């Protein structure tokens, strides 16, 4: 088994100006920035690809309208003072991109392609050689630390040396609540005071200690993203219990609203009454066939998804999975619905755009290091939301953006808040459902 490399020639517009300006803010001597793509192909054949297989690989990785834009040697030629950084996905996880590309390869007869990962090779033309600190800052600018890594040399193998850590017991019986709190800090579980008290008493009642795996599972299972039943719980306001739960109070609004709901609070999306629409249908959807006109009732559906925490940590991936959640909700409504279009809403902290200082931005304001910078979120989340939708034929038609700096004392640590929400509209084939909303919290590690 070998890893083959196919390089795509850098285009004139391969790097946005904003990325160059951000690099210049880190290192003033950056004169230009080029980027080429490298497709790292795991080839399982005993011999190299045949000329016909090579031709197909070049066709897959290149532009159909250009010739000679793919080669087995890099197009970049760095000078002594230049910096060449290659950023790609972490090798320990096969990406969704690889899954799609391998499926295409199998469809065109390239059965010996096992995995394909795409890396970005950045050539920064510098007036002087960057220092190690500047190089690290540029690497952080060009990569997503949650999902990416730097390739210091061409990928030779997708095998990784990392091995799973062995589970260990958390001594709740001997150390009590303090032992569980210590495990929460070490594993990043985000247990709050209620969680610590509840789980301590729970395992004391069981008469045994939980394992580190059980604690991690409890943190994820009980995160806000996984406990939508929370909205049906008892609601206390100023010490007094409300007669309705949060979800019941939302449902009661339908008693006095326009009674045009087709389905509500019972499926993956909400729906309002549609009308008869003439559209094109395949005569036989199970195989290639002619289209024909059909008239059917098309109800209008709406669903929403929030992906705040994942997008704040890994902007591109967090936004793509948010879009994917909406598309899933739409396609699972009734007997199946059609995606049409989406909108996106973003709320950022101060962006601090290089060369565009705004009077209300305070560069001394603390920002948590475990989140991506707001400017990186703005650029990468927008790319991610559109990228995933485009693959399913769902364009983002409109965007709303708000920028503000909010400092809140959470466990004595100042935090800036970053939020992303995404909406979706589309008609179902037959039936619809209720709004779907997810919330991200500090304990949530899902979707990363």
C-alpha positions as CSV (number, residue, x, y, z in Angstrom):
1,X,0.0,0.0,0.0
2,X,1.3,3.4,-0.9
3,X,0.1,7.1,-0.7
4,X,0.1,8.8,-4.0
5,X,0.1,12.6,-4.3
6,X,-1.7,14.7,-7.0
7,X,-1.2,18.4,-7.0
8,X,-3.6,20.9,-8.5
9,X,-2.1,24.0,-10.0
10,X,-2.9,27.2,-8.0
11,X,-5.5,29.5,-9.6
12,X,-5.3,33.2,-9.8
13,X,-8.1,33.6,-7.2
14,X,-7.1,30.6,-5.0
15,X,-6.5,32.7,-1.9
16,X,-9.0,35.4,-0.8
17,X,-7.5,38.9,-0.1
18,X,-8.8,38.7,3.5
19,X,-6.5,35.7,4.2
20,X,-3.5,37.5,2.8
21,X,-4.3,40.6,5.0
22,X,-4.6,38.4,8.0
23,X,-1.3,36.8,7.3
24,X,0.3,40.2,6.9
25,X,-1.1,41.2,10.3
26,X,0.9,38.3,11.8
27,X,4.0,38.9,9.7
28,X,4.4,42.2,8.0
29,X,6.9,40.9,5.5
30,X,4.4,38.6,3.7
31,X,4.4,39.9,0.1
32,X,2.1,37.2,-1.5
33,X,0.2,34.1,-0.6
34,X,-0.3,31.1,-2.9
35,X,-2.3,27.9,-2.3
36,X,-2.3,24.6,-4.1
37,X,-4.4,21.5,-3.3
38,X,-2.8,18.1,-2.8
39,X,-4.9,15.0,-3.0
40,X,-3.3,12.2,-0.9
41,X,-4.5,8.9,-2.3
42,X,-4.2,5.6,-0.4
43,X,-3.5,3.1,-3.3
44,X,-3.8,-0.6,-2.4
45,X,-2.6,-2.0,-5.7
46,X,0.6,-4.0,-5.9
47,X,1.7,-1.9,-8.8
48,X,1.3,1.9,-9.6
49,X,-1.8,3.0,-11.4
50,X,-1.9,2.1,-15.1
51,X,-1.9,4.9,-17.7
52,X,-5.7,4.6,-18.0
53,X,-6.1,4.8,-14.2
54,X,-3.8,7.7,-14.0
55,X,-5.8,9.5,-16.6
56,X,-9.0,9.0,-14.6
57,X,-7.3,10.2,-11.4
58,X,-6.1,13.4,-13.2
59,X,-9.6,13.9,-14.5
60,X,-11.2,13.5,-11.1
61,X,-8.8,15.9,-9.3
62,X,-8.5,18.5,-12.1
63,X,-10.8,21.0,-13.8
64,X,-12.6,19.5,-16.9
65,X,-12.0,22.7,-18.8
66,X,-8.2,22.9,-18.3
67,X,-5.3,20.7,-19.3
68,X,-2.2,20.0,-17.3
69,X,-3.5,21.4,-14.1
70,X,-2.8,18.2,-12.1
71,X,0.7,16.8,-11.6
72,X,2.5,14.4,-9.4
73,X,5.0,17.1,-8.5
74,X,4.2,20.4,-6.6
75,X,3.7,23.6,-8.6
76,X,5.1,25.7,-5.7
77,X,8.8,26.7,-5.7
78,X,9.7,28.4,-2.4
79,X,12.7,30.7,-2.0
80,X,15.0,30.5,1.0
81,X,13.1,33.2,2.9
82,X,9.6,31.8,2.0
83,X,7.5,29.6,4.2
84,X,5.6,26.5,2.9
85,X,2.9,25.2,5.2
86,X,0.8,22.1,4.4
87,X,-2.4,21.8,6.3
88,X,-4.7,18.8,6.1
89,X,-7.3,16.9,8.1
90,X,-6.1,14.8,11.1
91,X,-5.0,11.5,9.9
92,X,-6.6,9.6,12.8
93,X,-10.1,10.2,11.3
94,X,-11.2,9.5,7.7
95,X,-13.2,12.5,6.6
96,X,-16.6,12.7,4.9
97,X,-14.7,14.2,1.9
98,X,-12.7,11.0,1.6
99,X,-15.9,8.8,1.8
100,X,-17.5,10.8,-1.1
101,X,-14.3,10.7,-3.3
102,X,-13.8,7.0,-2.7
103,X,-17.4,6.4,-3.8
104,X,-16.8,8.3,-7.0
105,X,-13.5,6.4,-7.6
106,X,-15.3,3.1,-7.3
107,X,-18.0,4.2,-9.7
108,X,-15.5,5.0,-12.4
109,X,-13.5,1.7,-11.9
110,X,-10.8,2.8,-9.5
111,X,-11.4,0.0,-7.1
112,X,-7.9,0.2,-5.5
113,X,-8.4,3.7,-4.1
114,X,-9.0,3.1,-0.3
115,X,-8.8,6.7,1.0
116,X,-8.4,10.2,-0.3
117,X,-7.6,13.2,1.9
118,X,-7.1,16.7,0.6
119,X,-4.5,19.0,2.0
120,X,-3.9,22.7,1.4
121,X,-0.3,23.8,0.7
122,X,0.3,27.5,1.4
123,X,3.4,29.3,0.1
124,X,4.0,32.6,1.9
125,X,6.5,34.8,0.1
126,X,8.3,36.6,2.9
127,X,10.9,39.3,3.0
128,X,12.7,37.3,5.8
129,X,12.4,33.9,7.2
130,X,9.6,33.8,9.9
131,X,10.6,33.1,13.5
132,X,9.3,29.9,15.2
133,X,6.7,32.0,17.0
134,X,5.6,33.7,13.8
135,X,5.4,30.4,12.0
136,X,3.2,28.9,14.8
137,X,0.9,32.0,14.6
138,X,0.6,31.6,10.8
139,X,-0.1,27.9,11.2
140,X,-2.9,28.7,13.7
141,X,-4.3,31.3,11.2
142,X,-4.4,28.8,8.3
143,X,-5.8,25.8,10.1
144,X,-8.6,24.6,12.4
145,X,-6.9,23.2,15.5
146,X,-9.9,20.8,16.1
147,X,-9.9,19.1,12.8
148,X,-6.6,19.9,11.0
149,X,-2.9,19.2,11.5
150,X,0.3,20.4,9.8
151,X,2.0,17.9,7.6
152,X,5.8,18.6,8.0
153,X,6.5,16.2,5.2
154,X,4.4,14.6,2.4
155,X,2.0,12.0,3.8
156,X,3.6,8.5,3.5
157,X,1.0,6.5,5.4
158,X,-2.4,7.0,7.0
159,X,-1.5,4.8,9.9
160,X,-1.2,6.6,13.2
161,X,0.7,5.6,16.3
162,X,-2.0,6.8,18.8
163,X,-3.8,4.2,20.8
164,X,-7.0,4.6,22.9
165,X,-6.4,5.3,26.6
166,X,-7.5,2.5,28.9
167,X,-10.6,3.3,31.1
168,X,-9.9,4.0,34.7
169,X,-12.2,4.0,37.8
170,X,-13.3,7.2,39.4
171,X,-13.2,6.7,43.1
172,X,-16.6,8.1,44.1
173,X,-17.0,5.6,47.0
174,X,-13.7,6.7,48.5
175,X,-13.3,10.3,47.4
176,X,-16.9,11.3,47.1
177,X,-18.0,14.4,45.1
178,X,-14.4,15.7,45.0
179,X,-13.2,12.7,43.0
180,X,-16.0,13.1,40.4
181,X,-15.3,16.9,40.2
182,X,-11.6,16.1,39.6
183,X,-12.5,13.7,36.8
184,X,-14.8,16.3,35.2
185,X,-11.9,18.7,35.1
186,X,-9.4,16.2,33.7
187,X,-11.8,14.9,31.0
188,X,-13.4,18.2,30.2
189,X,-16.9,17.0,31.0
190,X,-18.4,20.3,32.2
191,X,-20.4,18.7,35.1
192,X,-22.2,21.4,37.0
193,X,-23.0,21.4,40.7
194,X,-26.3,19.5,40.1
195,X,-24.6,16.9,38.0
196,X,-21.9,16.3,40.6
197,X,-24.4,15.9,43.4
198,X,-26.7,13.6,41.4
199,X,-24.1,11.3,40.0
200,X,-22.2,11.0,43.3
201,X,-25.4,9.8,45.1
202,X,-26.3,7.7,42.1
203,X,-23.1,5.6,42.2
204,X,-23.0,5.5,46.0
205,X,-26.5,3.9,45.7
206,X,-25.1,1.4,43.2
207,X,-22.3,0.6,45.6
208,X,-19.6,0.9,42.9
209,X,-17.4,3.4,41.2
210,X,-18.1,4.7,37.7
211,X,-15.4,4.3,35.0
212,X,-14.0,7.2,33.0
213,X,-15.9,6.0,30.0
214,X,-19.2,6.0,31.9
215,X,-18.6,9.6,33.1
216,X,-17.8,10.7,29.6
217,X,-20.9,9.0,28.2
218,X,-23.1,10.6,31.0
219,X,-21.7,14.1,30.1
220,X,-22.7,13.7,26.4
221,X,-26.0,12.0,27.0
222,X,-27.1,14.7,29.4
223,X,-25.8,17.7,27.4
224,X,-28.3,20.3,26.2
225,X,-27.9,18.9,22.7
226,X,-29.3,15.5,23.8
227,X,-32.0,16.3,26.3
228,X,-34.8,18.0,24.5
229,X,-37.1,16.5,27.1
230,X,-35.7,19.2,29.3
231,X,-38.3,21.6,27.8
232,X,-41.1,19.5,29.3
233,X,-39.7,19.8,32.8
234,X,-41.2,21.8,35.7
235,X,-40.6,25.5,35.2
236,X,-39.8,27.7,38.3
237,X,-39.8,31.5,38.1
238,X,-38.7,33.4,41.2
239,X,-39.3,30.3,43.3
240,X,-42.8,29.8,42.1
241,X,-43.8,26.9,39.7
242,X,-45.5,27.9,36.5
243,X,-48.7,26.1,35.5
244,X,-47.1,25.1,32.2
245,X,-43.8,23.8,31.1
246,X,-41.7,25.7,28.6
247,X,-42.8,23.5,25.7
248,X,-46.5,23.7,26.8
249,X,-46.4,27.5,26.8
250,X,-45.0,27.5,23.3
251,X,-47.6,25.0,22.1
252,X,-50.4,27.1,23.6
253,X,-49.7,29.9,21.2
254,X,-51.4,27.8,18.5
255,X,-54.7,28.3,20.3
256,X,-54.9,31.9,19.2
257,X,-52.9,31.8,15.9
258,X,-53.9,31.3,12.3
259,X,-55.2,27.7,12.1
260,X,-53.3,26.9,8.9
261,X,-50.9,24.4,10.3
262,X,-50.8,21.0,8.5
263,X,-48.6,19.4,11.1
264,X,-47.2,20.9,14.3
265,X,-45.1,19.7,17.2
266,X,-45.1,16.1,16.0
267,X,-42.4,15.7,13.3
268,X,-39.0,17.0,12.2
269,X,-40.3,20.3,10.8
270,X,-43.3,22.5,11.0
271,X,-45.7,23.0,8.1
272,X,-48.3,25.4,6.9
273,X,-51.0,24.8,4.3
274,X,-49.8,24.9,0.7
275,X,-51.5,24.8,-2.6
276,X,-51.6,22.8,-5.8
277,X,-48.4,23.1,-7.8
278,X,-47.6,21.8,-11.3
279,X,-44.0,20.5,-11.4
280,X,-41.7,18.1,-13.2
281,X,-41.5,14.5,-11.9
282,X,-39.4,11.6,-13.2
283,X,-41.6,9.0,-14.8
284,X,-39.7,6.2,-13.1
285,X,-37.4,7.5,-10.2
286,X,-35.8,4.0,-9.8
287,X,-33.9,4.4,-13.1
288,X,-33.1,7.0,-15.8
289,X,-36.4,8.1,-17.3
290,X,-38.3,11.0,-19.0
291,X,-39.8,13.8,-16.9
292,X,-43.5,14.5,-16.9
293,X,-45.8,17.2,-15.6
294,X,-47.8,16.4,-12.4
295,X,-50.0,18.5,-10.2
296,X,-49.8,17.9,-6.4
297,X,-50.4,19.7,-3.2
298,X,-47.1,21.2,-1.9
299,X,-47.2,22.3,1.8
300,X,-44.5,24.7,3.0
301,X,-42.3,23.6,5.8
302,X,-39.8,25.3,8.0
303,X,-37.1,24.0,10.4
304,X,-34.3,25.7,12.4
305,X,-31.1,24.4,13.9
306,X,-28.6,26.1,16.2
307,X,-25.0,25.0,16.3
308,X,-23.4,27.5,18.6
309,X,-20.8,25.6,20.5
310,X,-19.5,23.3,17.7
311,X,-19.2,26.3,15.3
312,X,-17.4,28.4,18.0
313,X,-14.8,25.6,18.4
314,X,-14.5,24.3,14.8
315,X,-16.2,26.9,12.6
316,X,-16.3,25.1,9.2
317,X,-17.2,21.6,10.6
318,X,-19.6,23.0,13.1
319,X,-21.5,25.0,10.5
320,X,-21.6,22.1,8.0
321,X,-23.1,19.7,10.6
322,X,-25.7,22.3,11.5
323,X,-26.7,22.5,7.8
324,X,-26.7,18.7,7.7
325,X,-29.0,18.6,10.6
326,X,-31.5,20.9,8.9
327,X,-31.4,18.9,5.7
328,X,-31.9,15.7,7.6
329,X,-34.9,17.2,9.4
330,X,-36.5,18.2,6.1
331,X,-35.9,14.9,4.4
332,X,-37.4,13.1,7.4
333,X,-40.6,15.1,7.5
334,X,-43.8,13.2,6.6
335,X,-43.0,10.7,3.9
336,X,-40.0,12.8,2.8
337,X,-39.6,16.5,1.9
338,X,-37.6,18.4,-0.6
339,X,-34.8,20.8,0.3
340,X,-35.3,24.2,-1.4
341,X,-33.2,26.9,0.2
342,X,-31.8,28.1,3.5
343,X,-30.9,31.2,5.4
344,X,-28.2,31.7,8.1
345,X,-27.9,34.0,11.1
346,X,-24.6,34.8,12.7
347,X,-23.8,36.7,16.0
348,X,-20.1,37.3,16.5
349,X,-17.8,39.0,19.0
350,X,-15.7,41.9,17.8
351,X,-14.1,40.8,14.5
352,X,-10.9,43.0,14.6
353,X,-10.5,42.9,10.8
354,X,-6.9,43.7,9.9
355,X,-6.7,47.3,8.5
356,X,-10.3,48.1,9.5
357,X,-10.3,49.3,13.0
358,X,-13.6,50.2,14.5
359,X,-14.0,52.6,17.5
360,X,-15.9,50.2,19.7
361,X,-13.5,47.3,19.4
362,X,-11.2,46.9,22.4
363,X,-8.2,44.8,21.6
364,X,-7.4,44.4,25.3
365,X,-10.7,42.6,25.9
366,X,-10.0,39.0,26.9
367,X,-11.2,36.2,24.6
368,X,-11.2,32.5,25.5
369,X,-8.4,30.6,23.9
370,X,-10.5,27.4,23.5
371,X,-12.8,29.1,20.9
372,X,-11.9,30.2,17.4
373,X,-11.4,33.9,16.9
374,X,-14.6,35.7,15.7
375,X,-13.1,36.7,12.4
376,X,-12.2,33.0,11.7
377,X,-15.7,32.0,12.7
378,X,-17.2,34.6,10.3
379,X,-15.2,33.3,7.4
380,X,-15.1,29.6,8.0
381,X,-18.7,29.2,9.3
382,X,-20.0,31.0,6.3
383,X,-18.0,28.7,4.0
384,X,-19.2,25.6,5.9
385,X,-22.9,26.4,5.9
386,X,-22.8,27.0,2.1
387,X,-20.5,24.1,1.3
388,X,-22.7,21.4,2.8
389,X,-25.9,22.9,1.4
390,X,-24.4,23.2,-2.1
391,X,-23.6,19.4,-2.1
392,X,-27.3,18.7,-1.7
393,X,-28.5,21.4,-4.1
394,X,-29.6,23.8,-1.3
395,X,-28.3,27.4,-1.7
396,X,-28.1,29.9,1.2
397,X,-30.3,32.8,0.0
398,X,-30.0,35.3,2.8
399,X,-27.8,35.9,5.8
400,X,-28.2,38.1,8.9
401,X,-25.2,39.2,10.9
402,X,-24.8,41.0,14.2
403,X,-21.5,41.8,15.9
404,X,-21.2,42.7,19.6
405,X,-18.9,42.2,22.5
406,X,-20.4,40.6,25.6
407,X,-18.4,39.8,28.7
408,X,-20.1,37.4,31.1
409,X,-18.8,36.0,34.3
410,X,-19.1,32.2,34.0
411,X,-17.3,30.3,36.7
412,X,-15.2,33.4,37.2
413,X,-13.9,33.4,33.6
414,X,-14.7,36.2,31.2
415,X,-16.2,34.8,28.0
416,X,-17.2,36.3,24.6
417,X,-20.3,34.7,23.2
418,X,-20.5,33.4,19.6
419,X,-23.7,32.1,18.2
420,X,-24.9,30.6,14.9
421,X,-28.4,29.7,13.9
422,X,-29.6,28.4,10.6
423,X,-33.1,28.2,9.1
424,X,-34.5,26.2,6.3
425,X,-37.6,26.4,4.1
426,X,-38.9,23.8,1.7
427,X,-42.0,21.9,0.6
428,X,-42.7,18.3,1.8
429,X,-43.9,15.6,-0.5
430,X,-46.7,14.7,1.8
431,X,-46.9,15.8,5.4
432,X,-44.7,17.9,7.7
433,X,-43.7,18.4,11.3
434,X,-42.5,20.5,14.2
435,X,-39.6,22.9,14.6
436,X,-36.3,21.3,15.6
437,X,-33.9,23.3,17.8
438,X,-30.6,22.3,19.4
439,X,-28.5,24.1,22.0
440,X,-24.8,23.9,22.5
441,X,-23.2,24.1,26.0
442,X,-19.7,23.9,27.4
443,X,-20.2,20.2,28.2
444,X,-21.2,19.3,24.6
445,X,-18.6,17.5,22.6
446,X,-21.0,16.2,20.0
447,X,-20.6,17.2,16.4
448,X,-16.9,17.8,16.6
